[in-house]
């Protein structure tokens, strides 16, 4: 069987939105959809504590509700479900190992664009070895599409941009390929963003030119970005690509670019450092402050 798209569901509004998004993504990728419910999802419950009849009944209810939602948004997708024992972070990480990608919900901040990322979702993102997509509560199919004339939401218009954040100091094939494939599947434009900061005069070595202006530096970075992307343009000739280099902090550049996007794609370094897994400041900002779904792709 092909690796499935897996959605973690617990009955919350954000997890149902994640199931909806996962169903649409499974249809786009022609992959199976698995809905996973974890007993002992909440930290206050002890691992190994016997699962009660009430919990089993609740799990069945949650999965039935999610399957009904999935059938409504993606009638051609036939979901299957599983119930696994927690703790939730460990159980979802194990599920992710078998997945094409794992989709989790994040609560939208009331009245403010962005995510309130729970401890489970953040723990999974920090440790997963497969891509994880975070979807805010209230995300609907029409939100991925351009508005119809008059500003009305519609699923009949084209897709909004897929936005990719690239660090040209360490461009990663896995992250870039994920973004190109996501754009191809949607017939969407791929907007690639790199942010740069001018060097400090204190960091210049002997003979280095420190007086090159911002426009010239931007042109150099844009040329570098175009060179890095050329192999992917050749591999995905049908994907329209827009390139942006911005002076300033990467977090700010990505937040601006992702406003109104269908999907933001960022990377996360896999690490064995003693301090343990880290999300990184750019990805941390993205998953907490970007309103569209965010795909976090781990890489070496």
NUMIMAR-539860 format. One record per residue: residue number from 1; residue in three letters; y, x, z of N, C-alpha, C in turn. Coordinates in steps of 0.02 Angstrom, whole numbers, plus 50000, padded with zeros to 5 digits. Each point is the difference from the previous one (the first is absolute). Layout:
NUM,Ala,Y,X,Z,Y,X,Z,Y,X,Z
...
// end
This chain:
1,Unk,49940,50042,50000,50060,49958,50000,50062,50044,50000
2,Unk,50051,49979,49963,50063,50036,49999,50032,49998,50070
3,Unk,50037,50052,50018,50035,49998,50065,50046,49939,50004
4,Unk,49998,49963,50055,50040,49939,50004,50071,50014,50022
5,Unk,50043,49952,49987,50064,49995,50035,49986,49964,50066
6,Unk,50019,50029,50056,49985,49971,50065,50065,49979,50034
7,Unk,50000,49939,50027,50057,49976,50039,49976,49987,50071
8,Unk,50038,50028,50049,49986,49986,50070,50035,49935,50020
9,Unk,49962,49952,50026,50030,49935,50018,49985,49984,50073
10,Unk,50051,49973,50034,49992,49980,50070,50030,49930,50013
11,Unk,50018,49965,49946,50027,49932,50008,50075,49998,50003
12,Unk,50034,50057,50006,50073,50001,50003,50029,49988,49931
13,Unk,50065,49981,49998,50033,49988,49937,50002,50063,49957
14,Unk,50009,50058,50033,50004,50062,49961,49932,50019,49970
15,Unk,49946,49986,50037,49934,50017,49972,49981,49953,49943
16,Unk,50023,49937,50003,49987,49954,49945,50040,50020,49938
17,Unk,50061,50024,50010,50039,50026,49944,49965,50062,49970
18,Unk,49971,50042,50043,49962,50058,49976,49939,49978,49960
19,Unk,49965,49947,50023,49942,49975,49963,50021,49975,49932
20,Unk,50056,49964,49996,50025,49975,49936,50014,50058,49953
21,Unk,50037,50050,50025,50017,50058,49958,49937,50037,49978
22,Unk,49953,50008,50046,49937,50034,49984,49961,49963,49946
23,Unk,50002,49933,50002,49965,49961,49950,50031,50011,49931
24,Unk,50066,50000,49997,50033,50012,49936,49985,50071,49974
25,Unk,49999,50048,50046,49986,50069,49981,49927,50008,49977
26,Unk,49954,49966,50034,49930,50003,49978,49993,49971,49930
27,Unk,50036,49946,49985,49997,49972,49933,50029,50049,49949
28,Unk,50056,50032,50017,50030,50048,49954,49954,50059,49987
29,Unk,49964,50022,50052,49957,50059,49993,49928,49983,49980
30,Unk,49986,49935,49998,49931,49977,49985,49952,50030,50051
31,Unk,50018,49992,50064,49959,50026,50054,49979,49942,50046
32,Unk,49945,50008,50037,49983,49949,50050,50052,49999,50055
33,Unk,50004,49944,50034,50045,49992,50057,49959,49988,50063
34,Unk,50012,50041,50051,49967,49990,50065,50051,49984,50052
35,Unk,49988,49947,50037,50043,49981,50057,49965,50021,50063
36,Unk,50033,50042,50039,49969,50030,50060,50036,49975,50062
37,Unk,49961,49972,50046,50027,49979,50065,49967,50043,50054
38,Unk,50042,50027,50044,49976,50044,50053,50001,49963,50066
39,Unk,49941,49993,50031,49998,49976,50069,50034,50052,50044
40,Unk,50027,49977,50055,50037,50044,50045,50057,50035,49964
41,Unk,50036,49961,49959,50056,50027,49962,50055,50026,50046
42,Unk,50010,49965,50056,50056,50017,50043,49981,50052,50053
43,Unk,50045,50047,50015,49984,50056,50044,49979,49979,50070
44,Unk,50020,49941,50023,49984,49981,50069,49925,49984,50008
45,Unk,49965,49992,49944,49928,49986,50004,49962,50066,50000
46,Unk,49948,50002,50039,49961,50061,50008,49950,50008,49943
47,Unk,49994,50062,49974,49949,50015,49950,49931,49992,50032
48,Unk,49955,49967,49965,49933,49989,50026,49994,49937,50040
49,Unk,50055,49967,50013,49997,49936,50037,49964,49948,49957
50,Unk,49952,49964,50027,49962,49952,49959,50047,49950,49965
51,Unk,49983,49987,49937,50039,49952,49962,49979,49930,50020
52,Unk,50048,49960,50021,49985,49933,50025,49993,49951,49942
53,Unk,49972,49942,50017,49994,49947,49950,50068,49978,49975
54,Unk,50050,50001,50045,50068,49981,49980,50028,50050,49949
55,Unk,49986,50065,50012,50024,50050,49952,49966,49993,49933
56,Unk,49935,49986,50001,49965,49990,49936,50028,49940,49963
57,Unk,50013,49946,50037,50029,49941,49968,50069,50015,49972
58,Unk,50040,50037,50038,50067,50019,49977,49995,50043,49937
59,Unk,49953,50047,49999,49992,50044,49942,49983,49960,49938
60,Unk,49953,49953,50008,49982,49958,49942,50059,49959,49976
61,Unk,50040,49975,50047,50058,49960,49980,50052,50043,49963
62,Unk,50012,50060,50026,50048,50045,49968,49977,50016,49929
63,Unk,49937,50016,49991,49975,50018,49934,50000,49941,49952
64,Unk,49984,49940,50026,50003,49941,49956,50071,49988,49976
65,Unk,50048,50008,50046,50071,49990,49982,50021,50052,49948
66,Unk,49981,50062,50009,50019,50052,49953,49968,49988,49932
67,Unk,49936,49979,49999,49967,49988,49936,50031,49941,49963
68,Unk,50022,49950,50037,50033,49943,49968,50066,50023,49968
69,Unk,50037,50042,50034,50063,50026,49973,49986,50041,49937
70,Unk,49949,50042,50003,49983,50043,49943,49982,49958,49939
71,Unk,49960,49949,50010,49979,49958,49943,50060,49966,49968
72,Unk,50051,49985,50040,50059,49967,49974,50042,50047,49958
73,Unk,50007,50063,50020,50043,50047,49964,49964,50038,49945
74,Unk,49934,50007,50006,49962,50037,49950,49932,49966,49991
75,Unk,50000,49944,49963,49938,49960,49994,49943,50037,49967
76,Unk,50014,50052,49963,49946,50037,49966,49969,50054,50044
77,Unk,50029,50010,50059,49972,50050,50047,49954,49964,50049
78,Unk,49940,50026,50007,49951,49971,50047,49994,50047,50060
79,Unk,50036,49984,50054,50000,50045,50058,49935,49996,50040
80,Unk,49983,50054,50031,49947,49998,50050,50029,50028,50064
81,Unk,49968,49983,50056,50030,50018,50064,49951,50036,50044
82,Unk,50028,50032,50051,49959,50035,50050,50035,49996,50067
83,Unk,49960,50001,50053,50025,50003,50068,49973,50065,50030
84,Unk,50045,50040,50027,49980,50064,50030,50030,50005,50069
85,Unk,49968,50041,50041,50023,50009,50069,50051,50056,50003
86,Unk,50051,49991,50044,50055,50047,50008,49981,50061,50040
87,Unk,50049,50040,50021,50071,49986,49995,50025,49998,49928
88,Unk,50055,49964,49990,50020,49983,49931,50016,50062,49958
89,Unk,50036,50048,50027,50020,50058,49960,49938,50037,49974
90,Unk,49952,50013,50045,49940,50036,49979,49960,49959,49950
91,Unk,49994,49934,50010,49962,49958,49955,50031,49998,49931
92,Unk,50066,49994,49997,50034,49997,49935,49999,50067,49964
93,Unk,50004,50054,50038,49994,50066,49969,49931,50009,49968
94,Unk,49948,49977,50034,49933,50004,49972,49994,49957,49938
95,Unk,50029,49940,50002,49999,49957,49940,50036,50032,49942
96,Unk,50056,50033,50015,50041,50029,49947,49962,50054,49961
97,Unk,49953,50033,50033,49962,50053,49967,49961,49973,49940
98,Unk,49984,49936,50000,49962,49969,49946,50044,49965,49949
99,Unk,50066,50002,50010,50045,49957,49963,50034,50035,49942
100,Unk,50017,49962,49948,50048,50021,49950,50068,50009,50034
101,Unk,50018,49951,50040,50059,50005,50043,49993,49948,50055
102,Unk,50035,50012,50055,50000,49956,50058,50068,49968,50006
103,Unk,50002,49934,50012,50063,49963,50004,50006,49970,50070
104,Unk,50057,50014,50032,50013,49974,50067,50068,49966,50002
105,Unk,50008,49955,50048,50063,49965,50007,50046,50034,50050
106,Unk,50065,49994,49988,50051,50022,50046,50051,49945,50008
107,Unk,50021,49989,50062,50046,49945,50013,50069,50015,49974
108,Unk,50030,49952,49962,50068,50008,49978,50048,49992,50057
109,Unk,50051,50041,50002,50051,49993,50052,50042,49938,49985
110,Unk,50009,49958,50049,50036,49937,49990,50071,50012,49976
111,Unk,50015,49975,49941,50068,50004,49974,50018,50069,49972
112,Unk,49954,50048,50003,50015,50068,49977,49943,50022,49955
113,Unk,50018,50030,49943,49948,50026,49956,49965,50058,50035
114,Unk,49934,49999,50002,49965,50056,50029,49936,49979,50035
115,Unk,49967,50048,50030,49936,49989,50032,50006,50012,50075
116,Unk,49962,49962,50038,49986,50017,50069,49927,50019,50000
117,Unk,49986,50065,49999,49931,50023,49990,49965,50005,50067
118,Unk,49945,49963,50006,49962,50001,50062,49961,50064,50009
119,Unk,49973,50009,50060,49964,50062,50016,49937,50008,49958
120,Unk,49967,49944,49984,49939,50005,49959,50017,50024,49931
121,Unk,50048,49967,49966,50018,50019,49932,50025,50072,49998
122,Unk,50042,50019,50047,50027,50068,50000,49945,50051,50013
123,Unk,49953,49984,50044,49945,50046,50013,49955,50009,49939
124,Unk,49990,49946,49962,49959,50004,49939,50036,50042,49948
125,Unk,50063,49986,49989,50038,50038,49950,50000,50074,50016
126,Unk,50005,50018,50063,50004,50070,50020,49934,50037,49991
127,Unk,49944,49964,49996,49935,50034,50000,49956,49985,49939
128,Unk,50017,49950,49961,49956,49980,49945,49996,50054,49946
129,Unk,49942,50005,49970,49990,50047,49945,50002,49964,49933
130,Unk,50012,49935,50000,50007,49961,49938,50069,49966,50002
131,Unk,50025,49978,49943,50066,49968,49999,50002,49937,50044
132,Unk,50055,49992,50035,50012,49941,50042,50065,49967,49977
133,Unk,49998,49934,49990,50059,49962,49981,50020,49955,50057
134,Unk,50063,50002,50019,50027,49957,50052,50041,49945,49968
135,Unk,49987,49938,50021,50032,49941,49970,50033,49960,50056
136,Unk,50063,49983,49991,50036,49963,50052,49981,49926,49999
137,Unk,50009,49968,50056,49989,49928,50005,50049,49965,49953
138,Unk,49976,49949,49966,50043,49962,49954,50000,50025,49929
139,Unk,49968,50057,49986,49996,50026,49932,49960,49952,49956
140,Unk,50029,49981,49943,49968,49953,49954,49996,50031,49931
141,Unk,49959,49969,49957,49990,50027,49933,50066,50006,49962
142,Unk,50043,49951,50007,50064,50001,49963,50044,50058,50021
143,Unk,49990,50026,50060,50042,50056,50024,49989,50063,49960
144,Unk,49942,50006,49966,49986,50058,49959,50033,49996,49932
145,Unk,50027,49941,49983,50025,49989,49932,50076,49996,49999
146,Unk,50027,50013,49941,50072,49991,49990,50017,49926,50005
147,Unk,50060,49986,50023,50022,49931,50007,50007,49967,49932
148,Unk,49986,49936,49997,50010,49961,49940,50074,49987,49991
149,Unk,50021,49976,49940,50070,49982,49991,50024,49952,50055
150,Unk,50059,50014,50025,50025,49961,50056,49981,50028,50067
151,Unk,49962,50055,50000,49981,50032,50063,49941,49970,50035
152,Unk,49964,49955,49966,49943,49967,50033,49939,50047,50002
153,Unk,49962,50000,50054,49937,50038,50002,49951,49974,49947
154,Unk,49962,50046,49971,49954,49980,49948,49943,50051,49995
155,Unk,49941,49976,49982,49944,50046,49985,49991,50007,49925
156,Unk,50044,49970,49961,49995,50001,49927,50042,50054,49968
157,Unk,50042,50033,50040,50041,50055,49975,49963,50066,50008
158,Unk,50030,50054,49974,49970,50065,50007,50003,50026,50071
159,Unk,49962,50052,50013,49998,50029,50067,50062,50042,50013
160,Unk,50020,50003,50062,50051,50047,50022,49972,50071,49997
161,Unk,50044,50049,50008,49980,50070,49997,49948,50017,50053
162,Unk,49956,50046,49982,49962,50039,50049,50040,50063,50012
163,Unk,50014,50016,50063,50040,50058,50018,49955,50053,50031
164,Unk,50009,50062,49977,49960,50056,50025,50047,50053,50029
165,Unk,49988,50020,50061,50037,50055,50030,49962,50065,49989
166,Unk,50032,50049,49970,49968,50064,49984,50037,50057,50035
167,Unk,49962,50043,50033,50027,50062,50028,49983,50056,49951
168,Unk,50051,50024,49964,49987,50051,49949,49981,50067,50030
169,Unk,50008,50008,50065,49975,50060,50032,49924,49999,50007
170,Unk,49971,49940,49996,49928,49992,50007,49977,49936,49965
171,Unk,50009,49997,49933,49979,49939,49964,49925,49993,50002
172,Unk,49976,49940,50014,49928,49989,50009,49973,49954,49947
173,Unk,49948,50022,49966,49971,49961,49945,49974,49932,50023
174,Unk,49969,49997,50059,49971,49937,50023,50054,49947,50010
175,Unk,50057,50019,50026,50054,49953,50012,50031,49978,49934
176,Unk,50013,50048,49955,50029,49984,49936,49954,49955,49959
177,Unk,49935,50016,49999,49953,49960,49962,49996,49929,50027
178,Unk,50000,49992,50066,49998,49933,50029,50060,49959,49975
179,Unk,50059,50030,49999,50059,49963,49979,49999,49983,49926
180,Unk,49979,50047,49958,49995,49985,49928,49950,49944,49988
181,Unk,49944,50002,50035,49949,49948,49991,50026,49932,50024
182,Unk,50036,50000,50056,50029,49937,50024,50049,49971,49950
183,Unk,50041,50043,49970,50048,49977,49950,49963,49974,49938
184,Unk,49948,50036,49979,49962,49978,49941,49969,49932,50011
185,Unk,49970,49990,50058,49967,49937,50014,50049,49941,49999
186,Unk,50063,50013,50015,50050,49948,50003,50042,49996,49936
187,Unk,49990,50048,49955,50045,50007,49942,50072,50004,50025
188,Unk,50010,50040,50051,50065,50007,50033,50029,50068,49985
189,Unk,50064,50007,50008,50032,50065,49996,49985,50040,50063
190,Unk,49989,50065,49991,49991,50045,50057,50065,50037,50011
191,Unk,50029,49993,50059,50062,50034,50018,49983,50057,50048
192,Unk,50007,50061,49977,49981,50059,50039,50063,50030,50030
193,Unk,49998,50012,50065,50059,50023,50037,49985,50065,50036
194,Unk,50045,50049,49992,49998,50062,50039,50068,50010,50031
195,Unk,50002,50017,50064,50062,50015,50034,50004,50075,50015
196,Unk,50059,50029,49991,50010,50071,50012,50062,50011,50042
197,Unk,50001,50055,50034,50058,50017,50041,50023,50070,49982
198,Unk,50064,50011,49995,50025,50067,49982,49982,50050,50055
199,Unk,49986,50062,49980,49983,50050,50051,50060,50017,50043
200,Unk,49986,50016,50061,50053,50023,50045,50020,50071,49980
201,Unk,50065,50015,50003,50021,50069,49985,49964,50052,50042
202,Unk,49982,49981,50061,49965,50047,50044,49930,50016,49975
203,Unk,49972,49954,49957,49932,50010,49976,49996,50036,49934
204,Unk,50059,50017,49970,50000,50035,49936,49985,50074,50009
205,Unk,49958,50025,49956,49984,50071,50002,50047,50041,49959
206,Unk,49995,50067,50004,50043,50044,49960,49993,49986,49926
207,Unk,50055,49993,49966,49999,49990,49928,49992,49928,49978
208,Unk,49987,49953,50047,49992,49930,49981,50068,49968,49989
209,Unk,50002,49955,49953,50063,49967,49985,50005,49937,50042
210,Unk,50048,49998,50044,50008,49943,50044,50055,49953,49980
211,Unk,50031,50014,49942,50057,49960,49981,49985,49952,49943
212,Unk,49937,49994,49981,49981,49953,49948,50014,49929,50024
213,Unk,50034,49961,49960,50020,49934,50021,49943,49950,50001
214,Unk,50014,49943,50033,49950,49947,50005,49973,49976,49934
215,Unk,50042,49986,49949,49974,49976,49936,49951,50049,49968
216,Unk,50015,50065,50004,49954,50049,49970,49934,50002,50038
217,Unk,50004,49996,50066,49938,49999,50039,49960,49937,49985
218,Unk,50034,49944,49994,49965,49938,49984,49964,50005,49932
219,Unk,50033,50032,49951,49968,50008,49935,49938,50044,50005
220,Unk,50004,50052,50041,49941,50043,50009,49942,49961,50031
221,Unk,50015,49961,50052,49948,49960,50032,49972,49948,49953
222,Unk,50043,49969,49959,49976,49950,49953,49954,50031,49948
223,Unk,50017,50061,49977,49955,50034,49953,49933,50016,50031
224,Unk,50000,50020,50063,49938,50015,50036,49959,49937,50007
225,Unk,50033,49945,50019,49964,49937,50009,49969,49978,49934
226,Unk,50037,50005,49945,49974,49980,49935,49939,50042,49981
227,Unk,50003,50065,50016,49943,50044,49984,49938,49981,50040
228,Unk,50010,49984,50065,49943,49980,50042,49968,49936,49974
229,Unk,50041,49954,49975,49975,49934,49979,49972,49999,49930
230,Unk,50012,50053,49961,49982,49997,49929,49926,49988,49989
231,Unk,49957,50032,50039,49928,49991,49992,49980,49927,50013
232,Unk,50037,49968,50047,49984,49930,50017,50028,49952,49948
233,Unk,50057,50018,49971,50025,49960,49944,49951,50001,49942
234,Unk,49970,50058,49987,49951,50006,49946,49937,49959,50016
235,Unk,49981,50000,50063,49939,49963,50020,50012,49925,50001
236,Unk,50062,49979,50016,50017,49929,50003,50058,49985,49952
237,Unk,49986,50004,49934,50055,49992,49951,50032,49931,50001
238,Unk,49965,49950,50027,50028,49933,50001,50046,49985,50059
239,Unk,50006,50048,50046,50041,49989,50060,50070,50027,49988
240,Unk,50049,49956,50006,50070,50021,49996,50018,50035,50066
241,Unk,50033,50058,49994,50016,50040,50059,50075,50011,50004
242,Unk,50029,49986,50058,50070,50018,50014,49999,50053,50054
243,Unk,50043,50050,49993,50001,50056,50047,50069,50003,50034
244,Unk,49999,50010,50066,50062,50006,50038,49994,50060,50046
245,Unk,50050,50044,49998,50007,50051,50051,50064,49985,50038
246,Unk,49996,50002,50065,50057,49980,50041,50013,50054,50052
247,Unk,50063,50017,50009,50018,50047,50052,50003,49964,50067
248,Unk,49967,50028,50049,50000,49968,50066,49930,49995,50030
249,Unk,49993,49960,50050,49937,49992,50036,49951,49958,49959
250,Unk,49937,50020,49999,49950,49964,49962,49992,49928,50026
251,Unk,50004,49992,50066,49993,49932,50028,50052,49953,49970
252,Unk,50062,50021,49998,50053,49957,49975,49991,49986,49926
253,Unk,49981,50050,49961,49991,49990,49928,49944,49950,49986
254,Unk,49945,50005,50038,49944,49954,49988,50018,49929,50021
255,Unk,50035,49992,50055,50019,49934,50023,50044,49966,49948
256,Unk,50045,50037,49970,50043,49972,49948,49959,49981,49939
257,Unk,49956,50045,49978,49962,49988,49939,49950,49942,50008
258,Unk,49972,49992,50061,49949,49949,50011,50028,49931,50012
259,Unk,50066,49995,50006,50030,49934,50008,49987,49958,49937
260,Unk,49963,49946,50008,49984,49958,49943,49941,50024,49959
261,Unk,49960,50048,50026,49941,50025,49964,49939,49956,50012
262,Unk,49951,50006,49957,49936,49966,50011,49956,50039,50049
263,Unk,50006,50067,49998,49957,50042,50041,50033,50069,50006
264,Unk,49996,50028,50060,50021,50069,50011,49938,50042,50015
265,Unk,49995,50058,49967,49944,50046,50009,50025,50065,50030
266,Unk,49972,50019,50057,50018,50064,50032,49935,50035,50019
267,Unk,50006,50065,50013,49942,50040,50019,49999,50016,50074
268,Unk,49942,50021,50023,49993,50024,50069,49951,50057,50000
269,Unk,50020,50056,50030,49957,50059,50003,49942,49988,50048
270,Unk,49939,50014,49977,49943,50004,50045,50007,50066,50039
271,Unk,49989,49999,50064,50011,50059,50040,49949,50006,50056
272,Unk,49984,50061,50016,49956,50014,50057,50038,50035,50056
273,Unk,50066,49991,50000,50040,50034,50051,49983,49976,50070
274,Unk,50005,50043,50050,49982,49981,50069,50040,49940,50025
275,Unk,50060,49992,49975,50042,49945,50023,49972,49932,49978
276,Unk,49952,50001,49954,49970,49938,49977,50034,49973,49938
277,Unk,49974,49944,49974,50028,49971,49939,50072,49980,50008
278,Unk,50039,50012,49947,50070,49980,50000,50015,49963,49935
279,Unk,50046,49952,50004,50019,49963,49941,50052,50038,49960
280,Unk,50045,50036,50033,50053,50035,49966,50063,49957,49998
281,Unk,50059,50031,50001,50062,49962,50007,50015,49954,49941
282,Unk,49985,50021,49938,50015,49959,49942,49955,49938,49999
283,Unk,49936,50011,50009,49954,49943,50001,50013,49955,50060
284,Unk,50017,50029,50056,50017,49960,50060,50059,49954,49985
285,Unk,50052,50027,49968,50058,49959,49983,49981,49945,49951
286,Unk,49957,50017,49951,49981,49952,49949,49963,49941,50030
287,Unk,49951,50013,50043,49958,49945,50025,50037,49957,50051
288,Unk,50055,50027,50027,50037,49961,50049,50060,49963,49971
289,Unk,50026,50023,49944,50064,49974,49977,50001,49973,49929
290,Unk,49947,50009,49962,49998,49973,49932,49970,49930,50000
291,Unk,50031,49955,49963,49978,49931,50001,49940,49985,49957
292,Unk,49990,50038,49946,49943,49986,49955,49937,50031,50029
293,Unk,49941,49983,49972,49939,50034,50022,50005,50076,49989
294,Unk,49971,50037,50046,50003,50073,49999,49928,50028,49997
295,Unk,49986,50040,49949,49935,50032,49994,50007,50072,50025
296,Unk,49959,50018,50049,50000,50068,50027,49936,50034,49977
297,Unk,50008,50052,49959,49943,50033,49968,49990,50068,50032
298,Unk,49943,50011,50035,49988,50064,50032,49981,50053,49950
299,Unk,50019,50062,50014,49984,50055,49954,49997,50065,50039
300,Unk,49966,50049,49970,49993,50066,50031,50067,50036,49999
// end
